[in-house]
Amino acid sequence: MLKVLIVDDEAPARKRLRRMLADMPGIHVTGEAVTGVEALQRIPQQQPDVLLLDISMPGLNGMKMARMLQNQESTPAVIFCTAWSDQAVEAFDCDAVDYLVKPVRAQRLLVALDKARRYLDKSDSVGDDTFLRSTVGGRVSLVPMADVIYLSSEDKYTTVVHLGGEIVINQSLLDLESEHADVLVRVHRSTLVIKKRIRGLEKTADGRHFLQLDGCKDRPQVSRRNLPAIRKLIREIS
C-alpha cells in the first residue's frame, strides 16, 4: 500500500486528486496539507511514502519545501503537481520523482506513482536507488539507476541505454563512474556498464571481446586494457 499526502492550498485541486486516487488500487491517502509548513508537521506523524506537492503556496512554497527535504533522511518521494510548466528542471534538481502540470490526468498520475514505487522499492534495485536525469533539448526525462543497462559517451553527451529505451544526459562518464562506482564498471574508454547486467563475454574471430548483457541485445566492446578486470568480475558474479 502506497501512502500519499496531498499538499496544495487550493481545495478543488486537493479534491480532484483525492477523487482520482480513490479509483487507484494500492493507494491510501493519509491526509491533506494546505501549506508547506503544515506538510512538514504531518510527515513525521503520517509517514507518507509520496507527496503530491504543489509549488505555488503561501509561506513555504513547494520548491523550498522539497529542498528542505533533501537534507533529511528517509523522506517521501516527491511528485510535483503544479500549474507552472516551466520549472521542471529546478524540480528535478530537488530530487523530484516526477513533475505533473495541472489539470493532472489520471493516467499521467498513475505513471508518476509507478515511478515513485520503483524509487522506493530498494529490493529490486541493482544497487543504487537514485535516478539519472536528462534535460537535453528542453525536455526532462527521469530514469532509475535500477533500469540502466549501460552508458556510452560521444562528444560531450552520454547516452544511457535502459530497459525502456535510451536517453541522453550531459554528465560525463568520468563523473558517473565516480558517483556510481559501486554499480558501474568501465569496459571501454567510452563505455560504462552496470555490473549486475553482465551475463558473459564473447570473443570474435578477429580477437575482439564483447559483453553479453541482461536487458538488451547490444554487445559493448571490451578494450584490451579493461579485459582482465572484466574477466575477474565475471568470475566473481558467476
PAFI-967554 format. One line per 2 residues: their letters; for each residue z, y, x of C-alpha. Coordinates in steps of 0.05 Angstrom, whole numbers. Layout:
REM residues N
a) Z,Y,X; ...;
END
This chain:
REM residues 238
ml) 0,0,0; -23,67,28;
kv) 28,122,13; -4,191,2;
li) 27,260,-1; -15,315,-34;
vd) -6,384,-2; -41,441,-39;
de) -18,506,-70; -66,500,-129;
ap) -43,457,-187; -113,440,-212;
ar) -132,414,-143; -69,371,-139;
kr) -82,344,-210; -154,326,-192;
lr) -133,288,-130; -78,251,-168;
rm) -128,231,-222; -177,203,-171;
la) -122,167,-131; -95,135,-195;
dm) -160,95,-201; -159,71,-129;
pg) -124,4,-114; -73,1,-58;
ih) -56,75,-64; 13,104,-81;
vt) 23,179,-88; 93,193,-61;
ge) 93,265,-86; 64,334,-81;
av) 79,396,-39; 57,467,-54;
tg) 66,496,16; 65,471,88;
ve) 139,483,95; 153,441,34;
al) 109,386,60; 146,385,127;
qr) 210,376,88; 182,319,46;
ip) 151,279,102; 217,252,131;
qq) 242,236,60; 180,203,32;
qp) 149,174,96; 76,182,72;
dv) 21,147,111; -31,200,94;
ll) -31,275,79; -85,304,35;
ld) -78,373,64; -106,440,41;
is) -119,493,93; -110,558,55;
mp) -38,561,32; 14,617,31;
gl) 60,620,91; 48,560,136;
ng) -25,541,125; -53,471,133;
mk) -84,481,201; -19,508,231;
ma) 19,451,199; -28,399,228;
rm) -19,429,297; 56,424,289;
lq) 50,351,271; 11,338,335;
nq) 75,350,374; 114,298,334;
es) 116,222,337; 98,175,280;
tp) 64,228,238; 19,214,178;
av) -56,212,183; -85,279,161;
if) -145,286,115; -162,359,102;
ct) -184,376,30; -207,447,31;
aw) -256,498,3; -272,521,74;
sd) -335,486,100; -336,518,169;
qa) -270,495,200; -285,422,212;
ve) -287,427,288; -219,460,290;
af) -193,409,240; -213,350,285;
dc) -181,386,344; -117,378,303;
da) -128,302,303; -151,300,230;
vd) -179,234,207; -229,267,160;
yl) -250,334,130; -268,338,56;
vk) -298,400,24; -277,416,-48;
pv) -293,395,-100; -273,329,-69;
ra) -314,270,-95; -281,202,-108;
qr) -330,163,-65; -321,211,-6;
ll) -245,206,-14; -249,130,-12;
va) -286,134,54; -234,181,83;
ld) -176,137,61; -211,77,92;
ka) -214,116,157; -140,131,151;
rr) -125,57,141; -163,39,204;
yl) -129,96,242; -60,70,220;
dk) -75,-4,230; -54,-17,302;
sd) -61,-93,295; -137,-91,291;
sv) -144,-43,349; -178,-63,413;
gd) -122,-28,450; -127,45,430;
dt) -116,77,362; -150,143,379;
fl) -217,170,357; -279,196,392;
rs) -308,259,361; -379,284,361;
tv) -394,357,347; -465,357,374;
gg) -515,394,331; -461,426,288;
rv) -444,361,253; -375,329,262;
sl) -370,253,266; -309,211,280;
vp) -308,140,308; -245,99,321;
ma) -239,71,390; -228,4,355;
dv) -301,6,334; -331,26,401;
iy) -372,-25,439; -398,13,500;
ls) -415,83,524; -475,105,565;
se) -489,172,598; -554,210,602;
dk) -558,282,626; -497,320,601;
yt) -485,277,538; -454,209,527;
tv) -479,160,475; -425,119,440;
vh) -450,53,412; -403,28,358;
lg) -401,-22,301; -433,28,253;
ge) -488,54,298; -488,109,351;
iv) -462,179,361; -470,230,417;
in) -409,264,447; -402,318,500;
qs) -348,283,541; -366,256,610;
ll) -358,183,628; -310,203,683;
dl) -264,237,633; -269,180,584;
es) -255,129,638; -193,166,659;
eh) -168,178,588; -180,106,564;
ad) -171,66,627; -132,12,590;
vl) -190,-7,546; -253,14,584;
vr) -285,-15,646; -343,14,686;
vh) -402,-34,693; -453,16,720;
rs) -452,88,743; -479,106,674;
tl) -443,56,630; -372,41,607;
vi) -355,-20,564; -296,-38,520;
kk) -263,-95,558; -249,-138,498;
ri) -321,-133,474; -345,-172,535;
rg) -368,-243,518; -405,-264,580;
le) -452,-249,638; -524,-269,645;
kt) -569,-268,706; -644,-256,702;
ad) -697,-287,746; -701,-224,789;
gr) -627,-228,805; -601,-173,758;
hf) -539,-184,716; -528,-163,643;
lq) -468,-166,598; -464,-203,532;
ld) -424,-161,483; -390,-175,417;
gc) -415,-130,361; -486,-113,385;
kd) -548,-143,415; -553,-93,473;
rp) -544,-121,543; -518,-67,590;
qv) -536,-78,662; -480,-91,713;
sr) -490,-58,780; -481,-98,845;
rn) -423,-52,862; -385,-68,798;
lp) -405,-142,792; -344,-172,829;
ai) -295,-133,784; -333,-154,721;
rk) -334,-227,742; -259,-224,754;
li) -247,-191,686; -288,-244,651;
re) -246,-298,683; -183,-263,661;
is) -204,-255,588; -237,-322,580;
END
